[in-house]
Structures are given as C-alpha cells and as structure tokens.
Amino acid sequence: MVHFNKELVQQIEIINILSSQTEPLSSKKISEYVGDVTPSTVLNYCKMLKDDIERMYSKKELNLFIDKQGIFLENKGVTLTKIKNYLLTSDLTYQILYSVLTQDKVDTYYFCLTHGTSHSTLRRKIRSINFELSKYGFHIICANNFAIKGDEKKLRNFFSVFLWGIHRKFSDMPNVPNKDFYLNLAKTILNSSDPFSYESELLSFFLFTTNTRVENGHIIKYVQGNDAILENYRCTKPKALSHWNFSDYVYTHFSYASYYFKDIKDLGYLDSVTLSAPEQKLLDDWVEIFINIFGSISWQSIDFIKKLLKRNLISERVLKISTNLIPFFSSDDFNTIKKDHFFLERKFEVFYTELCNTHPHLNSDYYRYFYFCICLTVNPPEETIPKLKIFCLTDYSYVLNKVFERTLKTKFTNRYLLEFLSAPDDADLIISNLVIPNSLKDKFSDRQFLLLENSFCSQHLNIIEKVMSTIALEDL
C-alpha cells in the first residue's frame, strides 16, 4: 500500500525468510534471498533483531541464534506479529500516517520534537508519501501544521485497511484509547459470541477509523451515484454510535463488507444495487471466458462468482479498493500457492490474458491475485489436478508392483491423479524396468515411454515426474 523505510522492509523480509527455514542460513545466502543488501548488513540486521526478540519474547517462545553454523530462528509456537508491529510502528511513514488519522491538524514543530526528526526530514518524507498517496487521490499538506486531504469515504477505507494490514489483530494495536469499546461494539454489531472468530478484530479497525474521523469533525460529502448504497444497504446503527451520521455507519459497514464476508448469504444486499453497462459486461465476459478455459461448473458456483465479482465492482466504484491490496500473504507466499497448483495456474494465465485483452484495466497485481483465488476456490481439486493413465511393464512380483504404484501415488499426491492400467492401450505413459519391445513402441508410437532400471530411486522418480509434467502440459 505505502512503502516503508528500505532498511525496515529488509529486516522484516529477513524475519520472513528465517521463519520459513528448518536449518541455519548463512548471511550470504540470506542476502541473496533479500537482494540489494550485503552479507555484512544482513549480519548487522540480525544482531539488531536478536536484541529486539530477546526484549519482547521469552526463550520459551522465540530465539534467534547467530553462530558458526549460520543464522537460525527457533519458533516454539508464537506469531511474529509483536516484533513486526514494533518495527513498523517505529517507522516515520507509519507515524506520519497515524498522526494525520488521529488528529485533524498535526503541529509540525511538536511532531518533530516528539519523534526525533528534523523539519526538513519530515518534509522529504511527506513528499515521498504524497507520491504514493496520489494513486488514492490523497495528499498531505505541510506547513506549520500538516493534515491529509481526500475523499472521506476512501480515506476511512484506506486507513482501516492500512492498520489492518500492519497489525492484523486490533487487540494487538498499541496506544488505542478505549480499545475494549471497539471490540465489544464489533461483537454486538456482528451479533457474535463466538470465541473462535477474528471478525470482531477486523471490524474494530473500521469502527476505530470512522470514530476517530467523526470525532475530529470530518463528514462524508454527498456524491451523486453513490446514494444507491445509502438507500439499499440495510443495517441498523447501534445506540452507542449516536454521534455518527447514518452515512458514517453505512459506509463503515459497507467498507468492512467489501473485504470480508462469512457466508454467501451476507452478499444479499447486492441484489438491490444495479451495475452499470460496462460493469455488467465485465461480469458476463468474466464468466464466459472462465467457462471456455476451465469448463462448465455448477450453477451454484456461477452464482457465487457473479456475487463476488459484483461486490468487487461496486466496492471499486465507491471505494477504489483495487489500490488497497491486503497483504494477507507476501509475494513469496503467493508464488508458493501458485507452485502448489501449477497446472491450474497455467490455465489461469490463459484465462487472465484473454480477460485483460478485453478489459485492459484489470491488468494489475490486485486483480491477478483476486481472480486467481476465485478460480482456485470454485475449481474442485479433482478437476484441476491432471489425470494420467500409466502402464507398468516390469518383472516385479504382484506385491512389488503394487508397492511401486503406491510409491508413485504417494510422491505425487495432490499433483496428479494416477490410474494404473493392466494393458497399454489407453496409457499416457508406459514404464519398464527391463526392456521396451519394439512392437510396443511401434503400436503406441504416440505415447511416452520410460526405461528405468531402478524405478524406486529418487533420480528416476524425478525423471518420471518431468515426463508426467510434459504429458499434462500437452493436454492443457
């Protein structure tokens, strides 16, 4: 959303890298993963992080080891939110944005004094922030005081998502007055007493942001075209928010619902909101291209897709949410998800390319991530995993042959659906451990053959996987 100090970002990236490792890493290897940082700088960062971790966590929770073996983060079952909160909230970008949220006008002199920065540094940082805020239509003005200007609805949405993306849990957010008020109010609004839910944590960010802006005298101005939300969005304002206008509550609830819903029934409000002609065309094109690429799906799945897309289109129109990509996972996490669903991802790229050719404005990280998640959700695993038929021509006994089949099925679980045949006629792949007769090659010249003397060894299993991947890609 908004870039933080480079050094801080690199420290957090190091934490993420270390948290995914099971063995110590050298500072050189970490520097290669991070990029644009030297091994000596990595080592210095790790020493700083070690001090922070020892101050914030007990040894029974989290330890960072730095020795001759390398650098290793030992996590005994805690989240890293605490240290990430500390690092992010200590950044000048965060401090500036949090100040313009919580204060109508921020005294420049006092801010510099309390945050240990100079007026010139503050101005440079605000210029940098403004460059990134311009895509949202926001701008921070700075003189004796500094304040943020922009569409109030979008400002509230931006700050809610900004705080959510950093802190993840409202109860972990530092320096919030009356924190319990927001958490209890959120539970009341959600009518939830479920102890195993984070809904109230999420909604609290939106309630806090709106209440802060309302108490500082900011109002939502009427914008022609958005009144349909006010007229059709059904919700009841709690008595505890008597100082809010109804529009304050409607747009807070609407903003929250633009990112989170628990059940498809929660999207019922969409039925009363009309799409524009271009929006409707996008929705129709999306479904048509999806079916052309992925094949037919149930009417329930089509209804789900249409509701989800409609929610997105309306939220984009009112709040411009495509610029507020939620950092639920890093790009590395997303790449891992794609790797685990390699063949679906290949089909998705065909689908997404065709969709962007028709609607070029959809070509962004936000829509790529969002649409891939939809495709992953509505495509059953058994429909996206390649199905391969294999014939084994071996001198193995019946039992050993079954062990070999079981070995392949276990190794390629969740990647291929394998069917082993008793005859080669319908096989995609023919595997032998002795010899492949020429008569067999001639009869099935369009098939893939593998001659592997030791079919159980890791090297040969990897060869089998490469051939299966080639076959599967040809069938896409």
N, C-alpha and C positions, 0 to 999 in steps of 0.2 A: 504493500500500500504506500508507505513512505519509507525511504531509505534511512537507515541509521548510520552512525559512525562506522567507518570501514573496520577499524580495529575491533570494535564491539561485535560486529557481524561475524568476523573471523573467529573470535573467541566462542561464540555460540555455535558456529559451524564445527569447531573442534570438539565441543561437547557432544554434538550430534554424531560426529564420526566415532568418537570413543565409545559412546553409549551403544553403538551397533556392533562393536568388536568383542570377540571372545578371547583374543590374545593381545599381548602388548604390541604397540606400534612404535616405530622409530619416529623421531621428529622429522626426518627426511621424508618418510612415507606420508605422514600427516600433511606436510607442506605440499606434496604432490596432489593429495586429495583436495586440499583447500584451493591451491593455486594462488599465484601472485603474493606469496609470502615465503620468507626464507626459513630453513630449519631452526636457526638460532632464535628468530622471532617466535616461532611456534613454541620452542622450549620456554621462552620468557612468558608467553601467554599461559602455558600450562602451570608454571610456578605461581602465577597470579591466581589462576583458577583453583589451584590446590589450597592456597591460603583462604580463598572465599569459601570453598567447600568445607574446610575444617572449621570455619567460623559458623557456618549455617547448618551443618549436618553432624550427627554423631557418627562415630566409627562403625556403629552397628547399622548405619543407614547407607552411607556413601563414602568411598575413599578414592583418591586419585594418587596412584603410585608412579613415581618417576625414578627409575634406576637404570642399571646397565642393560637390563632386558628390554627396556623401552618404556613407553607410557601406557598405563592401563587404568581404566575407570571401573572400579568394582561397585556395582549397584546391588544392594541387598533387598530391593523391593520398594524403592521410593520413586516419586516423579521428580523430574528436574525443573519443575515449574518455579520452585523457590529461587534457585540461582539465576534462572533466565529472567524472572521478574526483577531481581536485584540489578542485573546487568542492563536490562532495557530501560528501567526507570531512572537509572543514573545517567542516561544519555541526554544530551542537551535538546535533541529533537523532541523526545518524549516530554521533557519538562516544559518546553515551549507550548506544545500542543495541549498538554494537560492544563496549563495555566490559562490559555485562551478559551478552553472549555469551561473551567470552573469560575472564571472571573470575566465580568463584562469588559473591563479595561484593565490591563496589567501595567502597573507602574514600572517603566523601563529601568530606572535607577535602582529601585528596590529589588527587582528581579536579578539584576546583575550582581548586586551586593550579596543576596542570599544564595545565589548559585555559583558564585566564584568565577564569574566571567566578565569580560570587558564589553563595553557598548559596541565597539567595532566588531568583536566576535559574534555578538548577538545579531547584529545587522546582517553579517555574512551568512549566518546560519538561517535566518529568516528568508533571505533571498533564495537560498538553496531549497528551503521547504516550499516557498511560493512556486518555484519552478515545477515541483511535483504536484502541488495542490491545484495547479492551473487546470489539470485534466478533470478535476472535480468541479471546476467553476468557483473555487475558493481563493481567498487572498488575505494575507495577514498584513495589515498596515502598521507601520512602526514609526514613532516619534518619541515624545515624552512618555506616551503610553503605547501599548500595542494590543491589537484586537483582530479577530478573524471576521471576514465578511463573506456572505454567500447565501444561497437558497437555504432557508432554515430547515426545511424537511430533510434536505440532503446532508446538511451539516450534522443534524442529530443522528441520522443513519450512519454517517461516516465515523463519528466519534464512538458510537455504540460498537461498531464492528472493529474499530481501531483498538479499543480497550479489550474487547473480547479476544481478538487475535493475539494480544500480548499476554493477558492474564489468564485466559481460559476459564477460570473459576472466579466469580465475583467475590466470594468469601476470602480469596487469597489476594485481592487487590488492596494495596496499602493506602493508608491515610484517607479512608472514606468515612465521613461522619454519618452516623445513623445507619450503618450497614445493615443491621437486622431489620430496619424498617423496609428496605427494598426487598430483601429476601423473603420476609413474611408476606409482604404485599404481593410479590410474584406468585407465591404459593396460593394465596387467596384468589388471584385472578385466574390461575390455571386450575383452581379447584382441585388441588393435588395435595395429598398427604403421603405420596409415595416416597419412601426414604431412599429408594434406589433409582433416582432420576436427577438429571442435571438441568432439567428445563427451567427451574426457578433461578438457577445460577445464571443462565443465559439471559432470560427475560430481565433480570435485575440490572444488567448493563444498559439495556434500553430504557428502563424506568429511571435509572440514575442520570443518564444523559439528558433525557427530556426534563426531568425535575430541576436539574441544575440550570438548564437554559431558561426554563419558565421563571425560576426564582431570580434570574438575572435580567428579567424583563423582555426576553425575546419572544416574538409571536410568529405564527405561521401565516403568511400572507395568502390570500385567495388567488389561485391560479386557474383560469378558465380551462376546463378539460379534466382537471383533477378532482372536481367536485363530485364526480361519479363515485369516487372512493368513499367520500363522506356520506353520500346518500345511500350507498348499497352495502357498506361494510357494517355488519351488525355486531355491536359489542356494547357492554354496559359499563360506564365509568364508575369505579369504586368511590365510595364516600370519602375515603382518605385522600382522594385527589380532587377535592372540591375547588382548589385554587387553579386547576387546569381548565382550559377550554376543552370542549368536546373534541375539537380537531386535534388538540395535543394528544389526547388518548387514542383516537382513531389511528393517527399516523404512527404512533409508538407501537401499537399492536400490529398494524399493517407491516411496519418495518421489521419487527420480530418475525412475523409470519412469512416474510419474504426469504428468510434464511432457514427457518425451522418449522417443521410440522411433524406430528407424531403419527397421524393416520390420514389416509386419503380423504376421509370424511371432513377433515379440517379444511379442505380446499373448496368446500361447498359455496363459500362466498363468491367464488369466481363466476358462478352461473349468472349472476346479475350484472356482470361487467362485460361490456361489449368491446371486442377487438376492432382496431382499425382495419381497413382493407389490406395494407401491406403486412400488418401483424398476422392476419388470418392466412394470407398467402404463405408466409414463412412457416406457420404451423402445418399447413397442408403439405407443403413441399417437404418439410422435415419427415413427416410420417411416410409419404410416398417414397422418398429416397431410401429411408430406413428399410422399408419392406422390400424394395428392389434389391438391396445389398444383403440384408440379413435373412430375408424370407418372412413368411407370414407368422404372425403371433396372435395370441388370443385377443378378443375384443376388450377384455379387462386391462390387458397391458397397453393397448392402444388408448383407452380412456385415461389410464394413468399418465402416459406420455403427454397427451393433449393437455391434461390438467396441469402437469408440471411445467410444460412449456408456456401455457397461458399465464400461470403465476409469474414466471420469469419475465414474460413480455410486459405484463402490467407493472411489475416492480421496476423493471428497467425504465419504463416510460416515466414513472413517478419519482423514482429514487436514484436512477442511474447506477444500479448495483453491479454492473459489469466491471466497474473500476474498483470494486471493493472485494476482490477475490480473497476469500477467507483462507488463511494459512493453516488449514487443517493438517496438511502434511507438506513437507518440503518437496522440492522437485525431485530429490533423490528417492523419497518415498513413492512419489507418483511413478517414477521410472521403474521402481521395483514392482508396483502393481501392474504396469504395462507388461513387464517382462514375464510375470506370472500368468498373464493372459495374452501371450504372444500372438496367437492366431486371431483372436478377437480384435486385437489392436491393429493387425494388418487389414482386416476388413473395415475397421473403424476409419482408418486413414483414407480408404477409398470413399467411404460414405462422407467423411468430413470434407474431403477435397471437392466432391461433387456439390455438397451443400454450400460451401464457400464460393464456388464458381457462380452459383445462383444468387447468393446473398453475401457479398464480399465483406460486409461489416462484421460478420461473425468470425473472421479470422483473427483470433486473439487467444491468449493462454486461458482466459476465463472460460470462454465457450468450449475450447478444446477439452479442458478438464471436466466441465459441467456435462457436456454431451457424452463424453466417454463414460462417465459414471452412470448416466441414464442407460446407455447401451449395455453396460455391464449388469445393471440391475434387472433389466427386462429380458435379457437373454439367459435362459437356463444353462447351467454349466454343461449339461449333456448335449446341448445344441451348439455350443461354441467349441467344445473340445473335438479335435479331429478324430474320426473313426477310421481305424486301419485294420485290414484283414491280413493275417500272417500265416504262412505255411512253413512248418519246420521239417526239413529233411535231414534227420540225424540218425546216428547209430545208438542214441541214448535209449535206455530202457524206458518203459512206460512211466515209472516213477520219476526218473531223472528228467525226462522230457517235461513232465508236469512242473518239476522244480524250476526248469528253465523258463517256462511260460510264466510261472509265479514271479520269478526274478524280474522279468520284463514288466509285468503288470505293476509290481511294487515300485520299481525305479521310475516308471513313467506315469504314476498316479497323478491325476489332475492335469496331465498334459496331453495324454492320448487315451482313447477308449480302444482297447485291443481285443480283437476276436481271433482266436486260433482255429484254423481250419484243418480238416482231415485230408483234404485234397487241394491241389494248387489252382484249380480252375478259376476261382474268384479272388485269389490272393492279390494284395497290393505289393507284398514283399515276400520273397522266398529266401529262407535262411538254411544253409547247410554247413555242417562241420567237417565234411569229408571231401565230397566232390559234387559238382552240379552237372548232371548228364547233359550232353549237347542236345539230345532230343527234347529235354525240358526247356532249355534255352530257346530252341527253335520254335517250339509250340507257343511259348509265352514270351516272345521277344519284346513285348511292350511292358513287361514287368521289371521290377527291381530285384536283383539277385545279390546275395552276400555269402561269401565263402569265408567262414571264420572258424579256425581250428579250435580255439578255446573261447567259446561263446560267452563264458561267465566272467572273463577278466574285464577289468574296468576300461581298458583301452578299447576292447571290442564292443563293449556296451555303448561307449561314446560314439563309435562308428555307426552302430545300429541307430542311435538317436539322430545323427546327422542325416542318414538316409530317410528315416521316417519324417524328419522335418522337410526334406526336399519333396517327398511324396505329398505331404499335407499342403505345402505351399502351391503345388501344381493344381491342387483341387480347389483352391480358393477362388 
